[in-house]
Amino acid sequence: MYTVYVLYSRVVDKCYVGYTSDLSARVLSHTELGTSNWTKRYRPWELIYREEYSTKGAAMQREKELKSGVGREFIRNNFL
């Protein structure tokens, strides 16, 4: 299974959209362990949305949709 997820940083009012096959490890990476300067800079993150898919291709497609203008509008209107 693959999970498409949305993280939110209240500090700077920013969202991060990604996909993973291990959601708990990925969220931990973003919130505590990771060294990516982009996600590290906007900590703390909270998980505000997720969807599960059976294939990597479907998860990648949905991630791409959520990163579009329509997808970001969907996130803002429904979860923030």
Secondary structure, 3 states (H helix, E strand, C coil): CEEEEEEEECCCCEEEEEEECCHHHHHHHHHHHCCCHHHHHCCCCEEEEEEEECCHHHHHHHHHHHCCHHHHHHHHHHHC
